Amino acid sequence: AFLNQDKDEQALKKFRAARDTYTRAIIMLESIAPSPDKQGHFDRSSRDGIFNNGGKPFLPTRQLLGREAGTLLSNRAASTLMVIQIEEAKERFKDVSGKFTPDMLWKYRQKIQECIDDCMRARKADTTYMKPILRQAKCHERLADFTAACACYTTVVSSSKASEKEKEEARVELEHAKRLKVISEVTYLTEARRALRKVPINDRESFPRNELLIKSAITDATDIENRATHMPLDIRQLVACLKINALIICGQYKEALETLESFEFFDSLFPMSQKELKSKISPPRGFETEDDMVVRENIVEMTLFRIVVHYGLGDVENLERFAMQTNGFTGDLGSKTTQDRNGSDRIKFTMLDTFNEIRPDAGSIFAVLKDQHEARMRGNSAFSSGKYDEAEKQYTKCIAASNSSLSQQFVSAILCNRAAARMGAQKYIDAMLDCGRAIILDPTRAKAYSRRAAIFSHLRLFDKALEDLTMYEKTADANSDIKQKNDAKSRSKELKAVEIRLEQQYGESAPIHARAILGFSDDSSTKSLSDGDVTKAFKKLSLRAHADKVFHPNELPSHFVAGNEEMLKLFTEDANRVFNHLNVAKDALKTSSDRRSHEASEYQWDSQVSVQRRRASSSSNSAGSRYAGRHFAGEYSYSRADSYAYEESAHYRSASSSSRGGRGASSSGRHRRHRRV
């Protein structure tokens, strides 16, 4: 990888200059080298330049002889290889997608072939010179011609003119080349891929039985890619299919996606127009040739891989795009044409039928994915309409439909959806639990940290909110999401400027929002609560937040922790932390005197926050206007691409006002009464 552009540019200039210098020297040698006669023989006694046969010129194919000529030709091949390496890296860096296109492959294969020609000429110039033979073998390996590479290494090993160091190097490389020759054959790659297709994806039970096959496939494919950097297109497709199959079975979805996106021909069938689709999967002729059928099979398999990888990564945006193109993962892929003596029949085939031909477990995967997609879309529709209870119900159905660990990160995304719906319904403990579950299932889920920080801030747990905002910023930075990173910084700054500063100034934590924690309305007054109401609310929520209830079917499927003691421990610890917040809230509202004392503490805290905010606003108008435009307690804009983002809602703005110096209508009334008195 060439990352330092300035150094790369300097190195490229040096290697190009070296190549040009070697070329000029070779041209000078060719001008005085003997030229062949009509019969192709060389007259060494002739020194008359081009006109060496009665004044009649011949083609400038001249025989360069001697170690000097061999060295120049070999060095030009070496400098050309370095130029190819840097130019290729720069060309892929300039491309936004960074893909290795077929045109690039063909261009650089031609240049490598020129290096092979130079090495062969160097070998003819001096048969005792071993370095061009070794360089020629490396060039053959880049082109995946391991048979020719083995021949070159064998020549060095058996040569009496080679040094012991050159022979030892050739022996080691010969063993590698022999192995790569076997595993790069089309027959071997096809059989290995066929065997991997029978192994279920991300199945813990079948993995130990097929571990050797899976690891061997990844190792073989990686070795071929490292050596045969410019292998032919058909070999590259087979190697990539083999590697991606093995990576998906292991659950290494990020690595599989990198391989999928590394070459242009891995573009899936969707999204495409119907005209492009038909032309890509069906050739404009009566019969499909064998090569066309192989290409179509590879394209369909890559489409299957791409959908499964995005599903495994929990990439709901790309899954929604695929669903729109395929009518909810049930639409037609296209059609295939067959001909017989009576004419032609056009046979339609669905995506699921085609995928079942490639992988036997594709049917069960897409059946679950279809149900989850439908439930998620119904949840999104209800959420956008403000029907938070219905949205929570649909997201729960989506989560409950999961039947394997393949959907772990997808379920993490849906848990973020459900957390947003529960925040809208003012079910803060349930939303907090969902955020914790989402983080455990996918620690890179930045939205989960963001939402839980908003919940903590609304419940006046500001130290917890600051911790989550810090993790939100780190995760966004790791995901290269600048927008989320800036959002985390801004919210952290605002939190430190008011709430954290007040806690440090008075040396005590803010009173928690006990009513919201126990599930009472944000606008309710503690005077309307009885001891029985508090006890009943606590018992109801404790049944949901207790560690023994973590894997209730409606909350989270238990198969995610089957045989995973570490993950089970994380879920239990998170549930215990949430349960502790419940206990604190219950103790704060346990008796009527406790409720009066807690309400007075809340009133005093709200007054101090209001004063602090007014001071901050007067000292910095820009900062005050920026804060006024942000509802810190957790409002987000809803979009189709980010369907689980929290939407602005009037009742949630009033709910969040208590953590910003107000307590809704009743709190405002108390402020007015206080001023009148």
C-alpha positions as CSV (number, residue, x, y, z in Angstrom):
1,A,0.0,0.0,0.0
2,F,1.5,3.3,-1.1
3,L,0.1,5.9,1.4
4,N,2.7,8.7,1.3
5,Q,1.9,10.4,-2.0
6,D,5.0,12.7,-2.0
7,K,7.4,9.8,-1.4
8,D,5.6,7.7,-4.0
9,E,5.9,10.4,-6.6
10,Q,9.6,10.7,-5.9
11,A,10.1,7.0,-6.1
12,L,8.1,6.8,-9.3
13,K,10.3,9.4,-10.9
14,K,13.4,7.6,-9.9
15,F,12.2,4.2,-11.2
16,R,11.0,5.8,-14.5
17,A,14.4,7.5,-14.9
18,A,16.2,4.3,-14.2
19,R,14.0,2.5,-16.8
20,D,14.6,5.2,-19.4
21,T,18.3,5.1,-18.7
22,Y,18.4,1.3,-19.2
23,T,16.4,1.7,-22.3
24,R,18.8,4.2,-23.8
25,A,21.7,2.0,-23.0
26,I,20.0,-1.0,-24.6
27,I,19.3,1.0,-27.7
28,M,23.0,1.9,-27.9
29,L,24.0,-1.7,-27.7
30,E,21.4,-2.7,-30.3
31,S,22.8,-0.1,-32.7
32,I,26.2,-2.0,-32.7
33,A,24.9,-5.5,-32.2
34,P,24.8,-7.9,-35.2
35,S,21.6,-8.1,-37.2
36,P,20.2,-11.4,-38.7
37,D,20.5,-12.2,-42.4
38,K,17.6,-13.5,-44.5
39,Q,18.0,-16.9,-43.1
40,G,17.9,-15.5,-39.5
41,H,21.6,-16.2,-38.8
42,F,23.9,-13.7,-37.2
43,D,27.2,-12.7,-38.7
44,R,29.5,-11.7,-35.8
45,S,32.2,-10.4,-38.2
46,S,29.8,-7.8,-39.6
47,R,30.1,-4.5,-37.8
48,D,28.4,-2.2,-40.4
49,G,25.3,-1.5,-38.3
50,I,21.9,-1.9,-39.9
51,F,23.2,-2.5,-43.4
52,N,25.0,-5.8,-43.0
53,N,23.7,-7.7,-46.0
54,G,24.6,-6.1,-49.2
55,G,23.3,-2.7,-48.0
56,K,19.7,-4.1,-47.5
57,P,18.2,-3.3,-44.1
58,F,16.4,-5.9,-42.0
59,L,14.1,-5.7,-39.0
60,P,15.9,-4.3,-36.0
61,T,15.8,-7.6,-34.2
62,R,19.3,-7.8,-32.9
63,Q,21.1,-10.3,-30.7
64,L,22.5,-8.7,-27.6
65,L,25.3,-10.7,-26.1
66,G,27.3,-10.5,-22.9
67,R,26.8,-9.9,-19.2
68,E,26.5,-6.2,-19.7
69,A,23.5,-6.6,-22.0
70,G,21.9,-9.2,-19.7
71,T,22.3,-6.9,-16.7
72,L,20.7,-4.0,-18.6
73,L,17.7,-6.0,-19.7
74,S,17.2,-7.6,-16.3
75,N,17.4,-4.3,-14.5
76,R,15.0,-2.7,-16.9
77,A,12.5,-5.5,-16.1
78,A,13.0,-4.9,-12.4
79,S,12.5,-1.1,-12.7
80,T,9.4,-1.6,-14.9
81,L,7.9,-3.9,-12.2
82,M,8.4,-1.2,-9.6
83,V,6.8,1.4,-11.9
84,I,3.9,-0.9,-12.4
85,Q,3.4,-1.4,-8.7
86,I,3.4,2.4,-7.9
87,E,1.3,3.4,-10.9
88,E,-1.3,0.7,-10.2
89,A,-1.5,1.9,-6.5
90,K,-1.9,5.5,-7.6
91,E,-4.6,4.7,-10.2
92,R,-6.6,2.8,-7.6
93,F,-6.2,5.5,-5.1
94,K,-7.5,8.1,-7.5
95,D,-10.6,6.0,-8.1
96,V,-13.2,6.8,-5.4
97,S,-14.3,3.1,-5.2
98,G,-10.6,1.9,-5.3
99,K,-11.6,-1.1,-7.4
100,F,-9.4,-3.1,-9.7
101,T,-11.1,-2.9,-13.0
102,P,-10.8,-5.5,-15.9
103,D,-9.2,-2.7,-18.1
104,M,-6.6,-2.1,-15.4
105,L,-5.9,-5.8,-15.2
106,W,-5.5,-6.2,-18.9
107,K,-3.2,-3.1,-19.2
108,Y,-0.8,-4.2,-16.4
109,R,-0.8,-7.8,-17.6
110,Q,0.6,-6.6,-20.9
111,K,3.3,-4.6,-19.1
112,I,4.3,-7.6,-17.0
113,Q,4.6,-9.6,-20.2
114,E,7.0,-7.0,-21.5
115,C,9.1,-7.6,-18.4
116,I,9.1,-11.3,-19.2
117,D,10.3,-10.6,-22.7
118,D,13.2,-8.5,-21.3
119,C,14.1,-11.4,-18.9
120,M,14.1,-13.9,-21.7
121,R,16.4,-11.7,-23.8
122,A,18.7,-11.3,-20.8
123,R,18.9,-15.1,-20.5
124,K,19.9,-15.4,-24.2
125,A,22.5,-12.6,-23.8
126,D,24.2,-14.5,-21.0
127,T,23.2,-18.1,-20.2
128,T,25.2,-18.1,-17.0
129,Y,23.3,-15.1,-15.5
130,M,20.7,-16.5,-13.0
131,K,19.1,-13.2,-11.8
132,P,16.8,-12.7,-14.9
133,I,15.6,-16.3,-14.6
134,L,14.4,-15.6,-11.0
135,R,12.8,-12.3,-12.0
136,Q,11.1,-14.1,-14.9
137,A,9.7,-16.6,-12.5
138,K,8.3,-13.8,-10.3
139,C,6.6,-12.3,-13.3
140,H,5.0,-15.6,-14.2
141,E,3.7,-15.9,-10.7
142,R,2.0,-12.5,-10.9
143,L,0.2,-13.7,-14.0
144,A,-0.8,-17.0,-12.2
145,D,1.3,-19.0,-14.7
146,F,2.8,-21.2,-12.0
147,T,3.9,-23.9,-14.5
148,A,6.3,-21.5,-16.2
149,A,7.4,-20.3,-12.8
150,C,8.3,-23.8,-11.7
151,A,10.2,-24.3,-14.9
152,C,12.3,-21.2,-14.2
153,Y,13.1,-22.2,-10.6
154,T,14.0,-25.7,-11.8
155,T,16.4,-24.3,-14.3
156,V,18.2,-22.4,-11.5
157,V,18.3,-25.3,-9.1
158,S,19.8,-27.7,-11.8
159,S,22.2,-25.1,-13.2
160,S,25.9,-25.6,-12.5
161,K,26.5,-21.8,-13.0
162,A,24.2,-20.8,-10.1
163,S,25.6,-20.0,-6.7
164,E,24.5,-21.9,-3.6
165,K,22.6,-18.8,-2.4
166,E,20.7,-18.6,-5.7
167,K,20.0,-22.4,-5.7
168,E,18.6,-22.2,-2.1
169,E,16.4,-19.3,-2.9
170,A,15.1,-21.2,-6.0
171,R,14.4,-24.4,-4.0
172,V,12.3,-22.5,-1.5
173,E,10.4,-20.7,-4.2
174,L,9.9,-23.9,-6.2
175,E,8.1,-25.5,-3.3
176,H,5.7,-22.6,-3.0
177,A,5.2,-22.5,-6.8
178,K,4.4,-26.2,-6.9
179,R,1.7,-25.8,-4.2
180,L,0.2,-22.7,-5.9
181,K,0.2,-24.6,-9.2
182,V,-2.1,-27.2,-7.7
183,I,-4.4,-25.0,-5.7
184,S,-4.8,-22.4,-8.6
185,E,-6.1,-25.0,-11.1
186,V,-9.7,-24.4,-12.1
187,T,-10.7,-28.0,-11.1
188,Y,-9.4,-27.6,-7.6
189,L,-11.0,-24.2,-7.1
190,T,-14.4,-25.4,-8.4
191,E,-14.4,-28.5,-6.2
192,A,-13.4,-26.6,-3.1
193,R,-16.1,-24.0,-3.7
194,R,-18.7,-26.7,-4.2
195,A,-17.7,-28.3,-0.9
196,L,-18.0,-24.9,0.9
197,R,-21.4,-24.3,-0.4
198,K,-22.7,-27.3,1.5
199,V,-21.5,-25.8,4.9
200,P,-24.1,-23.7,6.6
201,I,-23.4,-20.1,7.2
202,N,-22.4,-19.1,10.7
203,D,-23.4,-22.4,12.2
204,R,-21.5,-23.2,15.4
205,E,-22.4,-26.9,15.3
206,S,-21.1,-27.6,11.8
207,F,-18.1,-25.4,12.0
208,P,-15.8,-27.8,14.0
209,R,-16.5,-30.6,11.5
210,N,-15.5,-28.3,8.6
211,E,-12.9,-26.2,10.3
212,L,-10.0,-27.6,8.3
213,L,-11.8,-27.1,5.0
214,I,-12.7,-23.5,5.8
215,K,-9.3,-22.5,7.1
216,S,-7.5,-24.2,4.1
217,A,-9.8,-22.3,1.7
218,I,-8.9,-18.9,3.3
219,T,-5.2,-19.7,3.4
220,D,-5.1,-21.0,-0.2
221,A,-7.1,-18.1,-1.6
222,T,-4.9,-15.6,0.3
223,D,-1.7,-17.2,-0.9
224,I,-2.9,-17.1,-4.5
225,E,-3.9,-13.4,-4.2
226,N,-0.6,-12.4,-2.7
227,R,1.5,-14.2,-5.4
228,A,-0.8,-13.9,-8.5
229,T,-1.6,-10.3,-8.2
230,H,-2.6,-10.0,-11.9
231,M,-4.2,-13.4,-12.4
232,P,-6.7,-13.9,-15.3
233,L,-10.3,-12.8,-14.7
234,D,-11.8,-16.2,-14.5
235,I,-9.3,-17.4,-11.9
236,R,-9.7,-14.3,-9.9
237,Q,-13.5,-14.9,-9.7
238,L,-13.1,-18.4,-8.6
239,V,-10.5,-17.5,-6.0
240,A,-12.7,-14.7,-4.7
241,C,-15.8,-16.9,-4.5
242,L,-13.8,-19.5,-2.6
243,K,-12.5,-16.9,-0.1
244,I,-15.8,-15.1,0.4
245,N,-17.6,-18.4,1.0
246,A,-15.2,-19.3,3.7
247,L,-15.2,-15.9,5.4
248,I,-19.0,-15.7,5.5
249,I,-19.2,-19.2,7.0
250,C,-16.8,-18.0,9.8
251,G,-18.8,-14.8,10.3
252,Q,-16.0,-12.5,9.1
253,Y,-18.3,-10.2,7.2
254,K,-16.1,-7.1,7.0
255,E,-13.3,-9.1,5.4
256,A,-15.7,-10.6,3.0
257,L,-17.1,-7.2,2.0
258,E,-13.5,-5.9,1.4
259,T,-13.0,-8.8,-1.1
260,L,-16.4,-8.1,-2.7
261,E,-15.6,-4.5,-3.2
262,S,-12.0,-5.0,-4.4
263,F,-12.8,-5.6,-8.0
264,E,-15.3,-4.1,-10.5
265,F,-16.8,-7.4,-11.7
266,F,-18.1,-8.0,-8.1
267,D,-20.8,-5.5,-8.7
268,S,-24.1,-7.2,-7.8
269,L,-27.1,-7.5,-10.1
270,F,-28.9,-4.8,-8.2
271,P,-29.6,-2.0,-8.5
272,M,-29.9,-2.1,-12.3
273,S,-32.4,-1.4,-15.0
274,Q,-34.2,-4.3,-16.5
275,K,-32.4,-3.8,-19.8
276,E,-29.0,-3.9,-18.1
277,L,-30.1,-6.8,-16.1
278,K,-31.1,-9.0,-19.0
279,S,-28.0,-8.1,-21.0
280,K,-25.8,-9.0,-18.1
281,I,-27.2,-12.4,-17.2
282,S,-28.4,-13.6,-20.6
283,P,-26.2,-13.3,-23.8
284,P,-27.9,-12.1,-27.0
285,R,-27.8,-15.5,-28.6
286,G,-29.8,-18.7,-28.8
287,F,-27.6,-20.8,-26.5
288,E,-25.5,-19.9,-23.5
289,T,-21.9,-20.9,-23.9
290,E,-20.2,-22.6,-21.0
291,D,-18.2,-19.4,-20.2
292,D,-21.4,-17.3,-20.2
293,M,-23.0,-19.7,-17.8
294,V,-20.0,-19.6,-15.5
295,V,-20.0,-15.8,-15.6
296,R,-23.7,-15.7,-14.8
297,E,-23.3,-18.1,-11.9
298,N,-20.5,-16.0,-10.5
299,I,-22.6,-12.8,-10.8
300,V,-25.6,-14.4,-9.0
301,E,-23.3,-15.9,-6.3
302,M,-21.8,-12.4,-5.7
303,T,-25.3,-11.0,-5.4
304,L,-26.1,-13.6,-2.8
305,F,-22.8,-12.9,-1.0
306,R,-23.5,-9.1,-1.0
307,I,-26.9,-9.5,0.6
308,V,-25.7,-12.0,3.2
309,V,-22.7,-9.8,4.1
310,H,-24.9,-6.6,4.5
311,Y,-27.3,-8.7,6.6
312,G,-24.5,-10.0,8.8
313,L,-23.1,-6.5,9.2
314,G,-26.5,-5.1,10.1
315,D,-26.3,-2.6,7.2
316,V,-30.0,-1.8,7.1
317,E,-29.6,1.0,4.5
318,N,-28.1,-1.4,1.8
319,L,-30.6,-4.1,2.7
320,E,-33.4,-1.7,2.2
321,R,-32.0,-0.8,-1.2
322,F,-31.8,-4.5,-2.2
323,A,-35.3,-5.0,-0.9
324,M,-36.7,-2.2,-3.1
325,Q,-35.1,-3.6,-6.2
326,T,-36.3,-7.2,-5.5
327,N,-39.9,-6.5,-4.2
328,G,-39.0,-7.4,-0.7
329,F,-36.4,-10.2,-1.6
330,T,-39.1,-12.1,-3.6
331,G,-38.9,-10.5,-7.0
332,D,-37.5,-12.0,-10.3
333,L,-33.8,-11.9,-11.0
334,G,-34.5,-12.0,-14.7
335,S,-35.0,-14.8,-17.2
336,K,-32.9,-17.4,-18.9
337,T,-33.4,-18.6,-22.5
338,T,-33.2,-22.3,-23.6
339,Q,-33.8,-23.7,-27.0
340,D,-34.9,-27.0,-28.3
341,R,-36.0,-28.4,-31.7
342,N,-39.5,-27.0,-31.4
343,G,-38.3,-23.5,-30.6
344,S,-37.4,-21.4,-27.6
345,D,-39.0,-21.3,-24.2
346,R,-38.4,-18.3,-21.9
347,I,-38.3,-19.5,-18.2
348,K,-38.5,-17.1,-15.4
349,F,-36.6,-17.8,-12.2
350,T,-36.9,-16.0,-8.9
351,M,-34.0,-14.8,-6.8
352,L,-34.7,-17.4,-4.1
353,D,-34.8,-20.3,-6.6
354,T,-31.5,-19.2,-8.1
355,F,-29.8,-18.8,-4.7
356,N,-31.1,-22.2,-3.6
357,E,-29.2,-23.7,-6.6
358,I,-26.0,-22.1,-5.2
359,R,-26.4,-22.7,-1.4
360,P,-28.9,-25.1,0.2
361,D,-29.3,-22.9,3.2
362,A,-30.2,-19.8,1.2
363,G,-33.9,-20.5,1.5
364,S,-34.0,-20.4,5.3
365,I,-31.9,-17.3,5.4
366,F,-34.1,-15.3,3.0
367,A,-37.3,-16.5,4.6
368,V,-36.2,-15.0,7.9
369,L,-34.8,-11.9,6.2
370,K,-38.1,-11.4,4.4
371,D,-40.1,-11.6,7.6
372,Q,-37.7,-9.2,9.4
373,H,-37.8,-6.7,6.6
374,E,-41.6,-6.6,6.5
375,A,-41.8,-6.2,10.3
376,R,-39.1,-3.5,10.2
377,M,-40.9,-1.5,7.5
378,R,-44.2,-1.6,9.4
379,G,-42.3,-0.4,12.5
380,N,-40.7,2.5,10.5
381,S,-44.1,3.5,9.2
382,A,-45.7,3.5,12.7
383,F,-42.8,5.4,14.1
384,S,-42.9,8.1,11.5
385,S,-46.7,8.5,12.3
386,G,-45.9,8.9,16.0
387,K,-47.5,5.5,17.0
388,Y,-44.6,4.5,19.2
389,D,-46.4,1.6,20.9
390,E,-47.2,0.0,17.5
391,A,-43.6,0.7,16.3
392,E,-42.3,-1.1,19.4
393,K,-44.6,-4.1,18.7
394,Q,-43.4,-4.4,15.1
395,Y,-39.7,-4.0,16.0
396,T,-40.2,-6.7,18.6
397,K,-41.6,-9.1,15.9
398,C,-38.6,-8.3,13.8
399,I,-36.2,-9.2,16.6
400,A,-38.1,-12.4,17.6
401,A,-37.9,-13.7,14.0
402,S,-34.1,-14.1,14.3
403,N,-33.1,-17.7,14.4
404,S,-29.3,-17.7,14.1
405,S,-26.3,-15.7,15.0
406,L,-26.0,-14.5,11.3
407,S,-28.5,-11.7,12.2
408,Q,-26.7,-10.6,15.3
409,Q,-25.6,-7.1,14.0
410,F,-28.9,-6.7,12.2
411,V,-30.8,-7.3,15.4
412,S,-28.5,-4.7,17.0
413,A,-29.7,-2.2,14.6
414,I,-33.3,-3.1,15.2
415,L,-32.7,-2.8,19.0
416,C,-31.7,0.8,18.3
417,N,-35.0,1.2,16.4
418,R,-37.0,-0.2,19.3
419,A,-35.1,2.0,21.8
420,A,-36.1,5.1,19.8
421,A,-39.7,4.0,19.8
422,R,-39.6,3.3,23.6
423,M,-38.0,6.7,24.2
424,G,-41.0,8.2,22.3
425,A,-43.4,6.3,24.5
426,Q,-41.4,7.4,27.6
427,K,-40.3,3.9,28.5
428,Y,-36.8,4.9,29.5
429,I,-35.8,1.8,31.4
430,D,-36.8,-0.5,28.5
431,A,-35.0,1.9,26.0
432,M,-31.9,1.8,28.2
433,L,-31.9,-2.0,28.2
434,D,-32.3,-2.1,24.4
435,C,-29.3,0.3,23.9
436,G,-27.2,-1.9,26.2
437,R,-28.1,-5.0,24.3
438,A,-27.4,-3.3,20.9
439,I,-23.9,-2.3,22.2
440,I,-23.1,-5.8,23.4
441,L,-24.2,-7.4,20.1
442,D,-22.3,-4.8,18.0
443,P,-19.8,-2.6,19.9
444,T,-19.4,-0.4,16.8
445,R,-23.1,0.7,16.8
446,A,-22.5,4.4,17.5
447,K,-26.2,5.2,17.5
448,A,-26.7,3.0,20.5
449,Y,-24.2,5.1,22.6
450,S,-25.9,8.3,21.3
451,R,-29.4,7.2,22.3
452,R,-28.4,5.9,25.7
453,A,-26.5,9.2,26.4
454,A,-29.7,11.0,25.6
455,I,-31.6,8.8,28.0
456,F,-29.1,9.3,30.8
457,S,-29.2,13.0,30.3
458,H,-33.0,13.1,30.5
459,L,-32.8,11.0,33.7
460,R,-30.2,13.4,35.1
461,L,-27.5,10.7,35.2
462,F,-25.0,13.1,33.7
463,D,-21.8,11.2,34.5
464,K,-23.2,8.2,32.6
465,A,-24.3,10.4,29.8
466,L,-20.8,11.9,29.5
467,E,-19.2,8.4,29.4
468,D,-21.6,7.3,26.6
469,L,-20.9,10.5,24.6
470,T,-17.2,9.8,24.9
471,M,-17.7,6.3,23.5
472,Y,-20.0,7.7,20.9
473,E,-17.2,10.0,19.7
474,K,-14.6,7.2,19.7
475,T,-16.9,4.8,17.8
476,A,-17.9,7.4,15.3
477,D,-14.2,8.2,14.7
478,A,-13.4,4.5,14.2
479,N,-16.3,4.3,11.7
480,S,-15.0,7.4,9.9
481,D,-18.3,9.2,10.5
482,I,-17.5,12.9,10.8
483,K,-21.1,14.0,11.3
484,Q,-21.6,11.7,14.3
485,K,-18.2,12.6,15.7
486,N,-19.0,16.4,15.6
487,D,-22.4,15.7,17.2
488,A,-20.7,13.9,20.0
489,K,-18.2,16.7,20.6
490,S,-20.9,19.4,20.6
491,R,-23.2,17.5,23.0
492,S,-20.3,16.7,25.4
493,K,-19.3,20.4,25.4
494,E,-22.8,21.5,26.2
495,L,-23.2,18.9,29.0
496,K,-19.9,20.0,30.6
497,A,-20.7,23.7,30.4
498,V,-23.9,23.4,32.5
499,E,-24.9,20.2,34.2
500,I,-21.4,18.7,34.9
501,R,-20.2,22.1,36.0
502,L,-23.0,22.5,38.5
503,E,-22.4,19.0,40.0
504,Q,-18.7,19.9,40.5
505,Q,-19.6,23.3,41.9
506,Y,-21.9,21.9,44.6
507,G,-20.0,18.7,45.1
508,E,-23.1,16.4,44.7
509,S,-24.9,14.7,41.9
510,A,-28.1,16.0,40.4
511,P,-31.4,14.4,41.7
512,I,-32.4,11.6,39.4
513,H,-35.6,11.8,37.4
514,A,-37.2,9.1,39.5
515,R,-40.7,9.5,38.0
516,A,-39.4,8.9,34.5
517,I,-37.3,5.9,35.6
518,L,-40.4,4.2,37.2
519,G,-42.4,4.8,34.0
520,F,-44.6,7.6,35.2
521,S,-45.4,10.5,32.8
522,D,-42.8,13.3,32.7
523,D,-45.5,15.9,33.4
524,S,-47.0,14.0,36.4
525,S,-46.5,15.3,40.0
526,T,-45.2,13.3,42.9
527,K,-48.2,14.6,44.9
528,S,-50.5,12.4,42.8
529,L,-48.5,9.3,43.6
530,S,-49.1,6.9,46.4
531,D,-46.9,4.3,48.0
532,G,-48.8,1.6,46.2
533,D,-48.3,3.3,42.8
534,V,-44.5,3.4,43.4
535,T,-44.3,-0.2,44.6
536,K,-46.5,-1.5,41.7
537,A,-44.4,0.4,39.1
538,F,-41.2,-0.9,40.6
539,K,-42.4,-4.5,40.5
540,K,-43.6,-4.3,37.0
541,L,-40.3,-2.9,35.7
542,S,-38.1,-5.2,37.8
543,L,-39.6,-8.2,36.1
544,R,-38.3,-6.7,32.8
545,A,-35.0,-5.4,34.0
546,H,-33.9,-8.3,36.2
547,A,-30.9,-10.3,34.9
548,D,-33.0,-13.5,34.7
549,K,-35.3,-11.9,32.2
550,V,-32.7,-10.7,29.8
551,F,-33.5,-13.4,27.2
552,H,-37.2,-13.2,27.2
553,P,-38.4,-14.1,23.7
554,N,-40.0,-10.7,23.2
555,E,-36.9,-8.9,24.3
556,L,-33.9,-10.8,22.9
557,P,-33.5,-14.3,21.4
558,S,-31.3,-16.6,23.6
559,H,-29.4,-18.1,20.7
560,F,-27.0,-15.2,20.6
561,V,-25.3,-16.4,23.8
562,A,-25.5,-20.1,23.2
563,G,-22.1,-21.4,24.3
564,N,-20.8,-17.8,24.8
565,E,-20.2,-17.3,28.5
566,E,-18.5,-14.0,28.0
567,M,-21.5,-12.4,26.2
568,L,-23.9,-13.8,28.8
569,K,-21.8,-12.2,31.5
570,L,-22.0,-8.8,29.6
571,F,-25.8,-9.0,29.3
572,T,-26.1,-9.9,33.0
573,E,-23.9,-7.0,34.2
574,D,-25.8,-4.5,32.0
575,A,-29.1,-5.7,33.4
576,N,-27.8,-5.4,36.9
577,R,-26.7,-1.8,36.3
578,V,-30.2,-0.9,35.0
579,F,-31.8,-2.6,38.0
580,N,-29.7,-0.5,40.3
581,H,-31.2,2.7,38.8
582,L,-34.6,1.3,39.5
583,N,-33.7,0.7,43.1
584,V,-32.5,4.3,43.5
585,A,-35.7,5.7,41.9
586,K,-37.8,3.5,44.2
587,D,-36.0,4.7,47.3
588,A,-36.4,8.3,46.2
589,L,-40.2,8.0,46.0
590,K,-40.8,5.3,48.6
591,T,-42.8,7.4,51.1
592,S,-44.7,10.6,50.9
593,S,-42.0,12.4,52.9
594,D,-39.3,11.0,50.5
595,R,-41.4,12.2,47.5
596,R,-41.7,15.8,49.0
597,S,-38.0,15.9,49.7
598,H,-37.1,14.6,46.2
599,E,-39.5,17.1,44.5
600,A,-37.9,20.0,46.4
601,S,-34.4,18.8,45.3
602,E,-35.6,18.6,41.7
603,Y,-37.1,22.1,41.9
604,Q,-33.9,23.5,43.3
605,W,-31.8,21.8,40.7
606,D,-34.0,23.0,37.9
607,S,-33.7,26.6,39.1
608,Q,-29.9,26.4,39.3
609,V,-29.8,24.9,35.7
610,S,-32.0,27.8,34.4
611,V,-29.8,30.4,36.0
612,Q,-26.6,28.8,34.7
613,R,-28.1,28.6,31.2
614,R,-29.1,32.2,31.2
615,R,-25.6,33.2,32.2
616,A,-24.1,31.0,29.5
617,S,-26.5,32.5,27.0
618,S,-25.7,36.1,27.9
619,S,-22.0,35.5,27.8
620,S,-22.1,33.9,24.4
621,N,-25.0,34.6,22.1
622,S,-23.7,32.3,19.4
623,A,-23.4,29.4,21.9
624,G,-26.9,30.2,23.3
625,S,-28.5,30.2,19.9
626,R,-26.8,27.0,19.0
627,Y,-28.0,25.4,22.2
628,A,-31.6,26.7,21.7
629,G,-31.7,24.9,18.4
630,R,-30.7,21.6,20.0
631,H,-32.9,19.5,22.2
632,F,-30.2,17.7,24.2
633,A,-32.5,15.1,25.6
634,G,-32.4,13.1,22.4
635,E,-34.3,14.4,19.4
636,Y,-33.1,13.1,16.0
637,S,-34.3,13.6,12.5
638,Y,-36.1,10.7,10.8
639,S,-35.0,9.7,7.3
640,R,-35.5,6.6,5.1
641,A,-31.8,5.9,5.1
642,D,-31.6,6.0,8.9
643,S,-35.1,4.7,9.8
644,Y,-34.4,4.3,13.5
645,A,-33.3,7.9,14.1
646,Y,-35.3,9.7,16.8
647,E,-37.8,12.1,15.4
648,E,-38.7,15.5,16.8
649,S,-42.0,15.4,18.7
650,A,-43.9,18.0,20.7
651,H,-44.5,15.7,23.6
652,Y,-40.9,14.6,23.8
653,R,-39.7,18.2,23.8
654,S,-41.9,18.8,26.8
655,A,-40.6,15.6,28.4
656,S,-37.0,16.6,27.9
657,S,-37.6,20.2,29.2
658,S,-37.3,19.0,32.8
659,S,-33.6,18.2,32.4
660,R,-33.1,21.7,30.9
661,G,-34.6,23.8,33.7
662,G,-38.4,23.1,33.2
663,R,-40.8,20.4,34.3
664,G,-43.5,20.8,31.7
665,A,-46.7,22.7,32.3
666,S,-46.9,22.0,36.0
667,S,-43.3,23.1,36.6
668,S,-43.9,26.3,34.7
669,G,-46.9,26.9,36.9
670,R,-44.9,26.5,40.0
671,H,-42.3,29.0,38.7
672,R,-45.1,31.5,38.1
673,R,-46.6,30.9,41.6
674,H,-43.2,31.3,43.1
675,R,-42.7,34.7,41.3
676,R,-46.1,35.9,42.4
677,V,-45.3,35.1,46.1
